Amino acid sequence: MKSVRRGIHALIFLTGTFILLDSCHKKNDAEALPVINPTVNPIPYSVLVYLVTPSDKKIDYNYYNAAKSTILKMQSWYKTQMGNKTFVLNPVVVDTLTGLHPSIWYADNNGLEISGKTVYAYNNVKYEMKQQLGSKFDTTLYTYFVYLAADIPDETVPRGLAVEGSNNLDGIVDNSNFFIGMDVHALAHAFGLPEPVVEDPNGIMSAAGIPKYPNSVFTPEEKDSLNASPFLKVQ
């Protein structure tokens, strides 16, 4: 009988220990998640970065952390290229939004008023950002970079908004220089730079130059254009 009691006590002790350890594990997991407060009053002429998660998915915090570290690397790269001039970020570097649509919607042709005639995914994201932010969506005062956790084509056109999808997010989670270079390229489009007429093999706006990031460059002409932008400031 005593041996049975000892066994029961040991089981209770071990079970209690397991519960305690499991509780601590869950607590540590919860504490590891970032606290994300929305940017209520963004800095004028700043870059607003969003991670948008479609309505049929849950937020991936690996994507969030990768987006944050990537935009900070990009800010530093611009500063090196532009002689201490770079773009301004807000105290909350990356905001998060739950999308208003399921994943498949973003790449579809949802009609001329939403998706436009071409670059459907880009126009779909722009349409949704206007829905989400209302009158606060203002590409004259802010430049937007949207990471969308959905499978969409790589489409960014000048000016005001850069868009990247889950393929890019997977790449920056792996800290791929190629995909970070793609983001530098996309943001430059959002600042107004077009595709180059004559490609520079080392130029970040050229297909050949993107894979060379961080050793790719802006051309002198591109620097002149960016220097005229109110979104780049000495920092």
N, C-alpha and C positions, 0 to 999 in steps of 0.2 A: 504494500500500500504506500509506504513512504517513497519507494522508488517511482511509483506512478505519479505521486504528488510532485516529486522533484522534476519529473519529465514535463508535467503540466506547467510548473513554474518556469522551467527553462524555455518552454514553447512560448509562454506569455512574454517572457523577457525578450526572446528573439523576435517575436512578432512586433512588440513595442519598439524594439530597436529598428526594425525594418520600416515601420511607419514613420518613426522619427527621421530616419535618414531620407526616406522618400519625400517627406514634407520639406526637409531642408533643400533637397534637390529641386523640387518644384518652386520653392521660394527663390532659389538662386536663378532658375530659368526666368522667372518673372522679372527679377531685378535686372537681368541682362538685356531686356527689351528696351529700346530707346524711348524716351518720352518726347513726343512730337506735338508741339503746340503750333497751331496755324499762324501764319504771318498776317496779322490783322491790318497793320499799317506799314506796308512795304516801303523801303527807301526809294525815293524817286530816282529814275535812271539806274535801276539795279536789275540783276538777273534773278528771276523767280524760278526755282526748280521744283518740279512736282514728280512724285511717283504716283501714277494712277493705276489702281488695281481694278480690273473689270468686275462687274457685279457677280459673276459666277466663280470668282476666285477669292482666296484669302491672301492678305498681304504677306509678302515674302521679305523678311527683315534682312536677308542676305542682299536682296536687290536694293533695299533702302541704304544699307551701309556702303555698298559698292557705288551707288549714285552719289552719295555724300563725299566719299574719298575721291571719286573721279572728278567731280566739279572743282574740288579744291586743288587737285593736280593741274587741271586746266587753267585755273586762275593763276597759278604759279607760272605755267608755261607761257601764257599771254604776257605776263609781266616781264619775263626774260626776253621775249620777242620784241616787245614794244617799248623797251627802255624805261622800266618802272611804271608803265601804264598798264592797267588791267581792269577787269570788270568788277563791279561791286556785288557782293552777296549779302543776304539778310541774316540777322542773328540765328534764325531757324533756317539752316542752309537748304534743307530739303523738306518741303511740305508733302503731305500725303492726302490723296482723295480716293474715295470709293467711286468707281465709274458708274455711270447711269445705264450702262448697257453691258450685255455679255460679250465675251471675248470675240466671237465671230463677227459682231457688228462692225468692229473698227476697220476691218479690211474690205468690207462689202461696199458696193455701190448703193447708197441709201437715197439716191435721188439727187437731182441737180442742186437743189437748195441746200443740201447738207454736204454731199460729197464732191460737188463740182463736176467738171468735165474730165479731169485727170487727177492724179495723185490723191485717190480717194481716201486712203488712210490718213494722210496729212490733213485733209479738209475735214474728215470726220472728227479728228482730235481737236482741231480748231473750233469746230461747231460745239463740241461738248464742253470745252473750256469756257466758251461764252455762256453756255447754259449753267455751268457750275459757279462761275464768278460773277455773272451778270454784268452790271455797269463797271465793275472793278477791273474787268478784262480790258486792258488798254496798252496796245503795242507802241504807242507813242511815248509812254512814260515808263514802260517796263519791257524787258525782253524775257520771253518764257522758254524754258527748256523742260519738256515733258518726257519722262521715261514711262512708257506704257507697257504693262506686263501682259502683252498679247502679241501674237504672231502677226506682224505687219511688215510690208515692204519698207526698205530704207528710202524715205521720201522727206526731204526738207527743202523748202524754197525760200528765197529772200522775201520778206523780212519779218521780224517780230517773234517768230516761234520756231524752235527746233524740236523735232520729234524723233525718238528712237524706241524700238520695240524690244520684245523679249530676247531676240537673238543677240542684240547688243548688250542687254542686261546680263545675259549668261556670260558674254565675253568679258565684261568689266568685273564681274564676280571673280573671274579667273585672272584678273589684272592684266589682260591682254593689251599690249601697246597698240595693236591694230585697231581695236574697238575704241580705245581712248582717243586715238587719232581721228576716228570717224566722228566722235563727239566734238572734238575741237573743230573739225570741218563743218559739222552741222551748226554749231553755235556761231561760227563766222558767217554762215548763210543768214542766220537770224539777225546778225548785226548788219546785214545788207550786202555782203560780198557775193558776187555771182560765181558761177563756174568760169574758170579762166578760158580765154580764147586760145591762148598758147600755153600749153602745160609746161610747168617747171618740174623736172624730175625729182626735186626735193621740196616742192611746194605743197603745203598742207591742203591747199584747195585743188590739187591735182591728184588723180587716181594713183599715180606712181609715187607720190609723196606721202600719202596717208600711212602706208605700212612702215615708213621710216620714222614715225613719231617715236620718241621725243626729239629726234634729230632733224625733223622736217622744219620748214620755215614759212613765214609770210614773205611774199615778194615786196620790193620797195613800193610798188603801186598799191598793193593791198594794205600796207602799213599806212600809206597816205590816206586811204579811204577810212581806215579804222581810227586814225588820229582825228578825223573830222566828226566822229561819232560821239554823242554825249554820254554813251554808255561805257566808255573807257576813260579812266581817270588815273592820275598819278597816285600811287599808294605806297 
